[in-house]
Amino acid sequence: MSVMKSSKMKMAAVAVASVLSVGIFTGMDFGQADKAEAKKKPKNDVQNVIVLIGDGMGTPYLSSYRSFKHNGDLSKQTAFDPYLTGMHKTYPDDSKSNITDSAAAGTAMATGQKTYNNAISVDENGKKLNTVLEEAKRKGKSTGLVVTSELTNATPAAYAAHDVSRKNTAAIADDFFDEKIGKNHKVDVMLGGGLVDFVRKDRDLTKEFKKAGYTYVTNKKDMQKNKNQKVLGIFADGGLDKAIDRDKQTPSLQDMTSSAIKQLSKNKNGFFLMVEGSQIDWAGHDHDVVSAMSEMQDFEKAFEEAIRFAKKDKNTLVIATADHSTGGLSFGADGSGNWDYKPVKAAKKTPDFIANKIVNGMAVQSALTKYIDLDFTKEEIASIQKAAETKDVVKIDDAIEDVINKRSHTGWTTSGHTGDDVPFFAYGPSSEKLTGLMENTDQAKHIFKLLKNQ
């Protein structure tokens, strides 16, 4: 035998003896050692999923918000920026249109299947499509919906109801109670607006939910005091007041997100939560850049709340995206080569809020002075005064918006949606698989795969 071979055999013998001695002196067999080592490794399972949707939040909204947040310094980041992983295509499966509405987009993101505009998680034949929220409930997880619109609006409806038309809001509210997974209601935590769809002449769903064991809350204080894992919170007849206009009794999107996570995370099997910044879209339809930026801020704080939880929890996947862009927002219009955040930040309330004050008797000059820190020109005041003489809230609102849009060089190309690709953000285990240019169905398909393995 060569010296080299002999040396290698001795080294191998020493190594084996060393490993055996670990087992002998620790009283541990090799199987136990493997288990102990496995325990040391951090879990990479996705126990919880939080999907945040900025309704109408196209790329220009993020650019504008970055400037708004940092007083024009576009080199700085928003809370979203570090988590950008790709873009979403938004088109529907609709022979009449290649631009989606919130119902078709919501269905795509909730079910992994494209459909026609107006559809609430049904295909072109009206057949019900399984949603990721429903599948999470089947797996024994808790589920939640948090929105600033009505709970029966298109996006939340797409996750927890089924209807051939988004316009059937009373029937959608009924679905929240009547459609069950086994013997269980599908959604454990529901926070948002839309009381008119829950309390009707033919039915009072708030009473039915209370009888079924839910806590029913109508203000921020009671919501935060609640300890029940099943809660229905409705804070307005329709959508909530715009973020910048809300009183202290009305929760912010961050407040509702925090409260939902607190209750849902009590389930050891995990949870699925959808959070929507609903009124970014409404601001776009209205060409209201003041509302758009305050709603973006509201949504960003909710996103930060989700990221904080995920970083602490380690087993939570956070996704944030938009269903489409709205209004054709232009970050810099009229050939100015500039977008000015200052006129937008000057507004303490939305133009809609100020217009209502004027209609209810407040003088134009007094309202503008109180709620907007701008030196208005005589021409600007005259244009708003002329609108005020009509006593039409919409016309006054439009006149104020027009001044701020021109001052800030904000442009709008449509009162509807646009077909732009939208940004996609992700954080947490398996987020690395959600990258590049994706279909809006891909996130649901990914979530279904995660749930299948649990």
N, C-alpha and C positions, 0 to 999 in steps of 0.2 A: 504493500500500500504506500502511495506517495505521501510525503510530508504534508503537501497541500490538502489532500483528501482527509488525512487524519485531523488536521487543524480544523477543517470545516465541520467534521463530525463532532468534535469536542465543543465547538461553538454552538451547534444545534442542540447538543445535549444540555448545555448550560441554559440555553433559552427555554427549553421545555421544562427544566427543573425550576426555573424562575417563575414561569407561568403556573406550574403546579403548586409552588410554595404559596402563591397568592391565594389560591383556592383553599389550601390547607390552613393557612394562618388566619384567613378571614371566615372560615367555616362556610364558604360559598362555592357551589358547584358552577360549572360553566354556564348553565342555563340561567342561574340566578345572576351571574355577572352580566350576561347579555341584557337581562331585564333591567338591571340597575343602570347600565349604560344608556338604555333606551329612555329611562326616566329622566336622565340628565339632559337629553336632547329636547329643544323647544318644540312644542307642537306646531304643526304647519296646517292643521285642519282649519277649514273655514266654518266656524260655528255660527257666525252671524253675518248677515248681509244688510248694508244700508245703501239704498239707492236714492240719490238726490237729483231732482230734475228741476232745472231752471227753465220754466216754461217760456219759450220765446227767446232764450238767451243765446243768440248767435255771437260770432266772434267780435263784431263791432261793440257789443255791450261790454265785453271783457276789456277791450282796449280803452273804451271811454271810462269804464270804472277804474281802471288802473290810474288814469290821469286824475280822475275825480278824487280818488283815495289819497294820492300822493301829491296833490297840489301841482299837477302838471309834470311831475318827474316820472317819465315813462321807463326809466331804467330800473325802477323799483318793482317789487312783485306784489301781487295780490295773494291771498291764501290759496287760491286755486293753482297758481302757476307752477309750483314745484311738482305737481302731480299730473301734469299733462302727459298722456300716453298716446293720444291719437285723435282721430276725427270720426264722426258718424255721418253716414248718408241718411237722408230723411224721407226719401220719396215713398209714397203709399202704393198699394196695389189697387189702383182705381183707374178705370178706363176713361174717366172724364177729367182727371187732373193728375199732374205729376208733382204737385205741391201738397204736402200733407196738412191735415188739421190735427188737433191735439188728440182726438179720439183714435184715429188710425195710428198715429205715432205712439200713443200710450199703449195701444194693443200690441204693436210690434215689440215694444220694450218689455211688456208684461208677459207676453206669450211666446215670443220668438217667431211669430208669423205675421206677415204683412196682410193688410186688409184694406177695405174701402173707407173713404172719409165718412165720418159720423158713426162708424161701427164701434161698439163697446165690447171688445173681446169675443166677437163672433166672426166667422168667415163670411164669404160672399153669399153663402146659402143660409146664413143665420144660425149655423151650428156653433155651439159654445166651444170656446178654446180654453184649455187649461192655463192658468196663470202661475207665475212663480210664487205669488203669495199663497195661492191655494195649495200648491205643492209643499210649501214650507209648513203649512198647517197640517197636511197629511203626515209629515215627518215628525209631528209633535212639537213643532216650534211655535213660539208666540209671534203674532203678526201685528203690524201697525201702519196707519196712514196719517200723515201730518201735512196739512195744506193751509194756504192762506185764502184759497177760493172756497166755494161750497164743497163739501165732502162728496157731493154727487156730480161735480164737474168732471170733464172728460178724463183727465189723467188718473185721479184716484179711482174713478169708476172702472177704468180699464183693468185695474189690479184686483178688484173685488166684486165685480158685477158683470152681467152679460145682457146686452140689449142691441137690437138692430139700429137704434138711434140714440145718440147722446142727449137728444132733446127730451127723452122720456125720464126726466129726473126723479119724479115720484116713484116710478117703477124701479129705478136704480136704488133709491133709498130703501125700498122694500127688499130688494135683493140682499142688501147688507144684513138684514135680519133673517129673511126667509131661507136664503141659500146657505146650506151648512156643509161642513166636512164631517161626515159621520153625524154625531149629535152636537157638534160644537159650532158656534158661530165662527165665521171665517176671520173676522178682524177683532183683535182683543183691545187695541187702542186706536180710537178715532178722534182726531183733534183738528178742528177747522171751523168753517162757517156752513151756512145752508139750512137754518132752522125751518124755513118755509117748506122744505121737502120732507122734514121729519115730523113736523106737527101740522096736520092737515085736517080738514073736516071729516074725512073718511078714516083717518088713522093717526094715532099719536105714538110714533116709534120711540120717543124718549121714555114713555111709560113702559113700553114693552121691553126695552133694553134694561131698564131698572129692575123690572120683575124678573128678568133673566140673569140678574146678578151684577150688572154693570153699575158703576158710579157715574152719575150724570153731573157735569160741571158746566158752568156758564161764564166763569171769569178766571183770571190768572191765579188769584189767591187760592181758590178752591182746587184748581188743577194741581198746584204745587203742594197742597196739603194732602192730596189723595194718596192712599197707599194700596188701593185696589189694583190688581193687575189687569182688570177689565174696566175700561173707562171710555165714556162717550163725552167729548167736550165740544160744545157748539157755542161759538162766541159772537155770532152775528146772524141776522136773518138771511143775508146773502153772503158775499165774500166779506172778509175782515176789512176794516178800514185800511187804507194804504199805510205802509210802515211808518212814514214820517208824520202821519196824521193820528196814529193810535193814541188812546188814553192809557192810563196806568192799569186799568182793569183788564185790558186786552193783552194777551200774551204775544210776544214776538215769535217769529219762526224758530229762533234759537231756544226760547223758553219751552215751546211745545216739543221741539226735538229732544231737549234735555229730559223733559218729563217722560216722554215716550220711551227713551232709552232706559231710564231708571226703572220703569215698570216691566218692560220687555226683557231686560237682562236678568230678571229674577228666575227666568225659566232656564234650567240647567241644560235643556236640549238646544238652546239658542233661539234666535229670532230673525225675522225679516221685517225691515222697515222701509217704507217709501216716504220721502219728504219732498214736497214740491214748493218751490218759490213761484207760486201761481201767477202773481200779478206783474212780473216782469213783462209778460205777454200783454197784459191789459194796458200797461204804459206804452208799449209799442204800437198797439192799435190806436191809441189816443194821441200819439206823437208827443208824449209828455216825458221829456228827458229828466225832469226833476223826480218824477215818480220812478222812472227806470233806474236811476242811480240809487235811490233810497231802497228800492226793492232788491237791487243787487247787493247792497250792504247787508240787508236783512238775510238774504240767502247765503252770503259769505259767512256770516256768524253761525248759521246753522251748520254749514259745511265744517267749520272749525270745531264745532261741538262734536260732530261725528268723528273727525280725525283724532281729536283728543281721546275719545273713548277707545278708538281702534288701536292707538299707540299703546295705551295702557293694557288693553285686553289681549292683544297679540293674535287673536283668532277671528278678527272681523275684517271683512272685505268692504271697502267704501268705494262706491262708484258715483261720479257726478257728471251730468251731461245736460243737454237740452233736447227737447222734442223737435224743435225747428227754430228758425229766427223769425222775428216779427217786425213789420213796419219798414224794413229796408233802411235801418239806421245807418247814417253816414257819419263816421268819425272825422269831421272836417268837411264842411260844405261851402258852397258859393264861391269856390276858387280862392278862398282866403289863405289856404295853406296852413291852417291852424284850427285847433279845437280848444276852446277856452272853458276851463272848469269853473271859473269864478262866478259867472251869472247863475250857474246851476247850484253851487254851494250857497249862494246868497239867499235862496228860498228856504224859509223855515217850515213852510207847509206846501202842499201840492197846489197847483193852479185850480184844480177841482174844488179843494177845500176853500180857497180864497173866493172863487166864483160863487159858491154857496153863501158865504158871508155877505157878499155884495148883493145877491138876490134877496137876502133876508134883511136888507136895510142899511148895511154898513157902507159908508161913502167910499168910492173908488180910491181916492187919494189916501184915506185912512187905512184901508185894507192893504194897499200896496206898501205903505210905509211900515205897517206893523209886521207884515209877514215876509217881505222881501227886502234885503239890504242892498238895494240898487238905487242909483240916481237915475230915475226915469226921465227921458226927454219929454218935451211937451207933446211931440208927435205920438210917442208911445202911450202916454196917459190919455191922449185924445182917442186913440184907437180902442183902448179898453173902455173908456167912457161911452163911446158910441155903441159898443157891444152891450154895455150895462143898461142902456136905454131900452133895449129889447126885453129886458128881464128874463132872458133865456140863458140858463146856466151853461149850456153847451157852448154858446157863442162867446160868453165871457171867458170861459175856460180856454177856448181856442185862441182868443185874443191874447191872453196872458202867456200861453204856451208859445205863441208866435214870437213874442218879444224875446223870451228866453232862448228859443231855438236860434233866432237871428244873432243874438248877442254872443252865444256860445259856438256859433257856426256848426250847429247840429242839423243834419239833413234827414229827410224821410222820403222814401220812394213809393210807399204803398200803405194803405190802412189794413192790409191783410198780412198773410204769412209770405215768406220767401223760401226758395228751395235750396238754400245754402247748406253745405256740410256744416256740422256744428262740433265744437270741441268736446273731448272726452277725457275725463280725469279718473284716476284709480289709485288706490293705496291698500296695502295689506296682502295677505297670502293669496296667491294666484293672480294678482293684478298684472304680473308680467306677461300674462297670456292675452291681455286686452290691449293690444297695441296696433298702430298703423291706421289705415283707412278701413273702417268697419261698417257693416250694415247695422241699422238700428235694432235688428233682431238678434245680433250676436251676444249682447249682454245677457239676455234672457236664456239663450241656449247655454251659455257658460254657467249661469246660476242653476239651471236644470241639471247639468252634469254634476255640479257640486252637491246638490241635494240627492241625486241618485246614489252617490257613494256614502250616504249617511244613514 
